[in-house]
Amino acid sequence: MTTSQDWVMAKDAPELLARPKSTIYKWVESGQVRTFRPLHEKWLFIPDLRRMDRATPRRRRAKQAA
């Protein structure tokens, strides 16, 4: 059973996971993150987001030259 606490608005997901918006939307488009859309806002299932966050390696940032 899911509750309202298991969902996050799509616009807030990048901040929740510290991931780029494009990465999260790739997961959504591939069907790996469940969504629902009451009215005009898209909501994402947090357990799916956390599973994908653990399964997807993060890119290393290049160090800036001083």
Contact map, one row per residue, 1 for C-alpha under 8 A:
111000000000000000000000000000000000000000000000000000000000000000
111111000000000000000000000000000000000000000000000000000000000000
111111100000000000000000000000000000000000000000000000000000000000
011111100000000000000000000000000000000000000000000000000000000000
011111110000000000000000000000000000000000000000000000000000000000
011111110000000000000000000000000000000000001110000000000000000000
001111111000000000000000000000000000000000111100000000000000000000
000011111101100000000000000000000000000000111100000000000000000000
000000111111100000000000000000000000000011110000000000000000000000
000000011111110000000000000000000000000011110000000000000000000000
000000001111110000000000000000000000000000000000000000000000000000
000000011111111100000000000000000000000000000000000000000000000000
000000011111111110001001000000000000000000010000000000000000000000
000000000111111111111001000000000000000000000000000000000000000000
000000000001111111100000000000000000000000000000000000000000000000
000000000001111111000000000000000000000000000000000000000000000000
000000000000111111100000000000000000000000000000010010000000000000
000000000000011111110000000000000000000000000000000000000000000000
000000000000011011111011000000000000000000000000000000000000000000
000000000000010001111111000000000000000000000000000000000000000000
000000000000110000111111100000000000000000000000000000000000000000
000000000000000000011111110000000000000000000000000000000000000000
000000000000000000111111111000000000000000000000000000000000000000
000000000000110000111111111100000000000000000000100000000000000000
000000000000000000001111111110000000000000000000000000000000000000
000000000000000000000111111111000000000000000000000000000000000000
000000000000000000000011111111111000000000000000000100000000000000
000000000000000000000001111111111110000000000000000000000000000000
000000000000000000000000111111110000000000000000000000000000000000
000000000000000000000000011111111000000000000000000000000000000000
000000000000000000000000001111111100000000000000000000000000000000
000000000000000000000000001111111100000000000001000100000000000000
000000000000000000000000001101111110000000011001100100000000000000
000000000000000000000000000100111111000000011001000000000000000000
000000000000000000000000000100001111100001111000000000000000000000
000000000000000000000000000000000111110001110000000000000000000000
000000000000000000000000000000000011111111100000000000000000000000
000000000000000000000000000000000001111111000000000000000000000000
000000000000000000000000000000000000111110000000000000000000000000
000000000000000000000000000000000000111111000000000000000000000000
000000001100000000000000000000000000111111100000000000000000000000
000000001100000000000000000000000011110111110000000000000000000000
000000111100000000000000000000000011100011111000000000000000000000
000000111100100000000000000000001111000001111100100000000000000000
000001110000000000000000000000001110000000111111100000000000000000
000001110000000000000000000000000000000000011111110000000000000000
000001000000000000000000000000000000000000001111111000000000000000
000000000000000000000000000000011100000000001111111100000000000000
000000000000000000000001000000001000000000011111111110000000000000
000000000000000010000000000000000000000000000111111111000000000000
000000000000000000000000000000000000000000000011111111100000000000
000000000000000000000000001000011000000000000001111111110000000000
000000000000000010000000000000000000000000000000111111111000000000
000000000000000000000000000000000000000000000000011111111000000000
000000000000000000000000000000000000000000000000001111111000000000
000000000000000000000000000000000000000000000000000111111100000000
000000000000000000000000000000000000000000000000000011111110000000
000000000000000000000000000000000000000000000000000000011111000000
000000000000000000000000000000000000000000000000000000001111100000
000000000000000000000000000000000000000000000000000000000111110000
000000000000000000000000000000000000000000000000000000000011111000
000000000000000000000000000000000000000000000000000000000001111100
000000000000000000000000000000000000000000000000000000000000111110
000000000000000000000000000000000000000000000000000000000000011111
000000000000000000000000000000000000000000000000000000000000001111
000000000000000000000000000000000000000000000000000000000000000111
